[in-house]
Amino acid sequence: MLEQMANDAIRIGMKPVHPGRLVRQECLEPLSLSVTEAAKVLGVTRQTLNNLVNEDAGISPEMAVRLEKAFGSTADTWLRMQAAYDLAQARKKDIDVQKYENEDHNRNDKQR
């Protein structure tokens, strides 16, 4: 189900949510797991999981595999959600870069 939600959101251009929110809403809350309990299940520190579910850290490939093994959904889905979120955040920034135009290449094309 999480895979379908993520794929639909990306396909229709919805603003991606931080994957940590989905870990909290779709994994911990339905199972009534505390962050401490879920951290033990995942084999990570409480602080590591706390940072993720509070949207202060992203999902690494290793965490994606841990989530896949513990709660289902594929590691690929978790990483796609993280990449979509990261890209949306980057696009919000004012990145001052101009398109590169190779002047020598353009001159050679015109001389032909």
C-alpha positions as CSV (number, residue, x, y, z in Angstrom):
1,M,0.0,0.0,0.0
2,L,2.8,2.4,0.9
3,E,4.4,1.7,-2.5
4,Q,1.2,2.6,-4.3
5,M,0.8,5.8,-2.3
6,A,4.4,6.9,-3.0
7,N,4.2,6.1,-6.7
8,D,0.8,7.9,-7.1
9,A,2.2,11.0,-5.3
10,I,5.2,11.1,-7.5
11,R,3.2,10.4,-10.7
12,I,0.7,13.2,-10.2
13,G,3.3,15.7,-9.0
14,M,2.1,16.0,-5.4
15,K,4.5,17.7,-3.0
16,P,6.4,14.9,-1.4
17,V,6.2,14.5,2.4
18,H,9.3,13.7,4.4
19,P,9.6,9.9,4.6
20,G,10.1,10.0,8.3
21,R,6.5,11.2,8.7
22,L,5.4,8.1,6.8
23,V,7.5,5.9,9.0
24,R,5.7,7.4,12.0
25,Q,2.2,7.3,10.4
26,E,2.3,4.0,8.5
27,C,4.7,1.9,10.5
28,L,4.8,3.0,14.2
29,E,1.3,4.3,14.9
30,P,-0.7,1.4,13.4
31,L,1.4,-1.0,15.4
32,S,1.3,1.1,18.6
33,L,5.1,1.1,18.7
34,S,7.0,3.8,20.5
35,V,10.1,5.2,19.0
36,T,12.1,3.3,21.6
37,E,10.4,0.0,20.7
38,A,10.7,0.5,17.0
39,A,14.3,1.5,17.3
40,K,15.0,-1.9,19.0
41,V,13.1,-3.7,16.2
42,L,15.2,-1.9,13.6
43,G,18.5,-2.3,15.4
44,V,19.2,1.4,15.6
45,T,19.5,3.9,18.4
46,R,16.4,5.7,19.7
47,Q,18.0,9.0,18.7
48,T,18.5,7.8,15.1
49,L,14.9,6.8,14.7
50,N,13.7,9.9,16.6
51,N,15.7,12.1,14.1
52,L,14.0,10.3,11.2
53,V,10.4,10.4,12.4
54,N,10.8,14.1,13.5
55,E,12.0,14.9,10.0
56,D,15.5,15.9,11.1
57,A,17.3,13.1,9.1
58,G,16.6,11.3,5.9
59,I,16.4,7.6,5.1
60,S,19.8,6.1,4.2
61,P,20.1,3.0,2.1
62,E,20.9,1.0,5.2
63,M,17.8,2.3,7.0
64,A,15.7,1.6,3.9
65,V,16.8,-2.1,4.1
66,R,16.0,-2.1,7.9
67,L,12.5,-0.7,7.2
68,E,11.9,-3.2,4.4
69,K,12.8,-6.1,6.7
70,A,10.9,-4.9,9.7
71,F,7.7,-3.3,8.3
72,G,7.5,-4.3,4.6
73,S,7.5,-1.9,1.6
74,T,10.6,-2.2,-0.4
75,A,13.9,-0.5,0.3
76,D,13.6,0.9,-3.3
77,T,10.3,2.6,-2.4
78,W,11.7,4.2,0.8
79,L,14.7,5.5,-1.2
80,R,12.5,6.8,-4.0
81,M,10.4,8.7,-1.4
82,Q,13.6,10.2,0.1
83,A,15.0,11.2,-3.3
84,A,11.7,12.8,-4.3
85,Y,11.6,14.7,-1.0
86,D,15.2,15.8,-1.4
87,L,14.7,16.9,-5.0
88,A,11.6,19.0,-4.0
89,Q,13.7,20.7,-1.2
90,A,16.5,21.4,-3.6
91,R,14.1,22.9,-6.2
92,K,12.9,25.4,-3.5
93,K,16.3,26.9,-3.2
94,D,17.5,29.8,-5.3
95,I,20.3,28.1,-7.2
96,D,22.0,30.6,-9.5
97,V,23.3,28.5,-12.4
98,Q,23.0,29.4,-16.1
99,K,22.7,26.9,-18.9
100,Y,26.2,26.2,-20.4
101,E,26.6,27.2,-24.0
102,N,29.8,26.0,-25.7
103,E,30.8,28.9,-27.9
104,D,33.3,26.9,-29.9
105,H,30.8,24.2,-30.6
106,N,28.2,26.7,-31.8
107,R,30.7,28.4,-34.1
108,N,31.7,25.1,-35.7
109,D,28.1,24.3,-36.4
110,K,27.5,27.6,-38.1
111,Q,30.6,27.2,-40.3
112,R,29.4,24.0,-41.7
